[in-house]
Amino acid sequence: MLMAHPAVLRNLIEQYDTLRILHAEDGSPSVRQRMDDVAYTLCVATGTRDVDAALVAARHQLPGARPEDDSVLTT
């Protein structure tokens, strides 16, 4: 399986987190659509089928991630 570059994954995570905050604040359709697009890209980049799994997989692929660290799962 091809693996996305860590810089790309970090950017996608940051975009998704920002869009999630914007969606919580105003909930506009354009923000929701962009959020869906970024979520889809994260899923493709990590080989997963849902955004929560994609975020976990992407974070574990970043430099400095510890494979045994599942703290992102307990949010």
Sequence and secondary structure as in RCSB ss.txt:
>XXXX:A:sequence
MLMAHPAVLRNLIEQYDTLRILHAEDGSPSVRQRMDDVAYTLCVATGTRDVDAALVAARHQLPGARPEDDSVLTT
>XXXX:A:secstr
     HHHHHHHHHHHHHHHHHHHHT  HHHHHHHHHHHHHHHHHHT SSHHHHHHHHHHHSTT  TT  GGGG 
